[in-house]
């Protein structure tokens, strides 16, 4: 009788405790965004089960299509992976923001002191990085790697503690960046009757660094595919006379607040965030344009119309979406989903030169149609 009771207790203990052991083996992540949706499947089409807030901890047990599997209120749930970080990633991001700084504009002047009244001692450009020595007001003292030090305007970098936005962004930006609208306009190949002279366009290559974005066929990262098309898009816009600014030009992590700070620090006429889509349904395909708020709606429809005429992919239409870089942007802003990297046909097309040329032309013509 005693042996039988013991066996039952052991069986019940194993039955009820085992799921807890499985859950304990999940890796702990921290949420890096506010109002992060928890969905029923690894897709934007999944039912929203709830929301998480910045700093919340999540146990992750699996990954698919750029989404992490967890449990929410006892149910299987999925969260977009780019908004979750492990403790080591958070610490690395914090250390980077304290010890290193990256340049987020072209032709940035290096000065001998913390202000525009100090002499210029050199220049740097977007993507360059420096070790931070000190800060004063909105200026950053950096190690120039040649035994000398210099000062750089903090609003032209990704430095996390520099939250200053110039009261007159266009004037400030011109005073501390070598490239002006007039200088860029000399490269235009578009007729004077229809060009982008005088327009500042911010291109925002999504994800980067420790944030891979969606994961496509063959394990390809969204962040890498974006960089394959970025150069052609930027070049086409510059040829049309636009001044083009980038939120990142290499495989580096740039948080959402910094992307917006770059947009707000200039007299930005259009902010365009570049992305590729993913889905657990392999047949999902096509391009779409996303906006938030009435100010960007007309631009979104002009852009999608132009893209559908230039790119031979399914037209998924225009959608109003609550993306962070859209809803918090003071300027007209779009997010482009330029094809599915989980669809074999889309992925093959995306990586061809014809697609990249046509995509760049479609984006440029969309802006020309809106700003005509």
ABEGO torsion letter per residue (X at the ends): XAAAAAAAAAAAAAAAAAAAAAAAABBBBBBABBGBBBBABBBAABBBAEBBBBGBBBBBABBBGGBBBBBBGGBBBBBBAAABBBAAAAAAAAAAAAABBBBABBGBBBBABBEAABBBAEBBBBGBBBBBABBBEABBBBBAGAGBBBBBBAAABABAABABBBABAAAAAAAABABBAAAAAAABABBAABBABGBBBBBBBBEEEABAEBBBBGGBBAAAAAAAAAAAAAAAAAAAGBBBBBABABBBBBBAAAAAAAAAABBBABBBBBBBBBBABAABBEBBBBBBEAAAAAAAAAAAAAAAAABBBBBAEBBBBABAAAAABABBBBBBBAEBAABAAAAAAAABAAAAAAAAAAAAAAAAAAAX
